[in-house]
């Protein structure tokens, strides 16, 4: 077996295991990012108003979502994005929700993919070093 065979085997194993684990990492990581309001707001701001100088967030309709006393509460938001030239963009609640979720899951996917890529390179190097070449 040659050294490059060991590199290929190591990289392939990490890609199989790491690629499959992304099916878990992306949904769970994205949901965790949604659950951290400052991170979610920052990611949503980048997705909704790229290049904005300031974003004013206004929350309204806060209250219960059901008639049950133990039911959850909800709210709606409206963002006003101000750009360098003084123009403004009003972003409705629906756009904030959809683009915010998309940005959170994208960030989780990019981070997970970079970790798998790094581990693949590491496994290829390690696999190449562990194999003793035969002529």
N, C-alpha and C positions, 0 to 999 in steps of 0.2 A: 504494500500500500504506500502510496506517495503522500507527501505532506499536503498537497492540494486536495487529496481525497479527504483527509481529516478535516481540513477547513470547510469543505463543502458539507460534510456530514454534520459538523457542529452547527454551521449556519442554518442548515435545513431543519435540524431539530428545534432550534430556538424559534425559527419562523413558524413552524407548525404549532408549537405550544404557545408562543407569544401571540400569534395571529388569532388563534382560537380564544385566548384569554381576552382579546380586545372586544369580543362579543359580550363580555361581562364588564370590562373596565369602562367602556364608553358610556353605556346607559347609567351605571352607578356613579361614575365620575361626573357626568353631566348633571344628574339629579343632585349630587352634592353641591355643585357650583350654583345651581338654582337656589338651594337652601341657604346660601350665604349672601344676604342682601347687598352688601357693598360690592362684592365681586360680580354678582349678577347685574347690578346697575352699571358698573364700569364696562362689562362686556356688551351689555345692551346699548349703552351710549356709543361705543365704537361701531356697532352694527347699524344703529338707527340714524345717527347723526355724525358720520365721519367728518372730521375737520371742524367740529363745532368748538367755539371758544367757551361757551357756557351752556349748561342745560338746567332749566328750572323745572323741578318736578312738583306737580300739584296732584294731591290725592283727594278723592271725593267718593261719595256713596259708601262710606265705611259702615258696616253693620252686618247683621246675621244674614246668611244665605238661605236659611230654612225657617220654618215656624217652630221647630223643635228648640226647647231651651238649651239642649246640649249640642246643638248643631254648630257648625263652624261659622266664621265670619269672613267677609270678603271686602274688597275695595276695588276702585278703578283709579287709573292714573292717566294723566295727560302731561306730556313733556313739551316744553317750548325750547327749541334749540336755536341759539344765536350764533351766527357765523361772523368772520372777520369783517366782511363788507357791511354788516349791520342787518342783513336779511335774517328772517326768522322762519322756522318750520315748526308747525304744530303736529305732534305725533300722537295719534289716538291710542287708546288702551289696547286694542287688538293687535296693532303693529308692534307695540312694546312687548306684549306677551309672546307672539310668534317669533319675532326676530331675537328676543332675549333667550328663548329656549334653544333656538338654532345656534346662537353664538356660544352658549354654554356647552352644548353637546359637541360642537366643532372644536372648542378648546380642549375638552376631554379627549377627543379623538386624536388631535395633534400631539398632545402630551403623551398619550399612550403609544402612539405610533413612533415617536422619537425614542421612547424608552425601549421598545422592541427593536428598533433599528440599531441603537447603541449596543444592546445585548447580543444582537446578531453579529455585529463586527467583533465584539469581544469573544464570542464563541468560535468564530472563524479563526481568530488569532490563536486562541487556546487549543483548538482542535489541530491546527497545523503544527503547533509546538509539541503536542503530546505524541504524535505519530512518529515512530522511528522509520526513516526511509529505508526501503530495500531496493537494491539495484537489480 
